[in-house]
């Protein structure tokens, strides 16, 4: 009778997890296998796939081809954006969290105000950048340049400048990192800060010598999340492309000024109908992200916050 009860509970357990298993098989595993198959084919979604072997990957990794030039431009922009946004989230996130972590009505209001921009979706926020970084003389930044005697810039049209507009926009999401760090700061026993203050520690030393080391696991977590988010950036680039009215190759700005890896994948698949090439880009993104993940995994293990038996 006891074994019968255990078997019944086991069957019920499989019933409860079966929706996830079915969803994983149909919505994750099968699409992955199909995309891997398509990465070695040419397919426009209308005719039969044509096997081309490694040609898609060779074109993407060859800087002599248009596909390769665009891919490496997108990779460069993505890496710049990822690294810069990670630094901004960590450094400013900790600084702001330290300033507003203490209890009080004013700090509560400030935390809410700083977090509010995170409620605005990336595409909408990008569209708002048009009047600020637009190419016309009436754009806000260009008016400032004109006031100081400098020529206006086509920020979204110029290669090497569009990505920095994207980096500038990353400040809108600083509230998310702030909330995470506020939670980490509040886990530290207040008596530790009080003891250090009695010994004469300044506010800066409390932050750098006590707070930062004690919330290191939180910093590692936020670093990983920032890097993952950066590698997947898409909506900001799309929104800026629309806001600036940029043309150029593959609709990602002049000389791919706003190109990112996921944006390039989207354009190849759903604009040019080259699903084979898009699948190859997706798998290259997977490989790059895997390398970054392995590096982060090694770093986390070295810090001692993750141990394997």
Helices and strands as residue ranges (DSSP letters): H 2-24, I 25-29, H 30-38, E 41-42, E 50-51, H 55-61, H 66-100, H 105-116, G 117-119, H 122-128, H 130-133, H 140-147, H 162-169, G 170-173, H 174-186, H 190-198, H 203-205, I 206-211, H 212-214, H 216-231, H 235-244, G 249-251, G 254-256, H 261-270, H 275-303
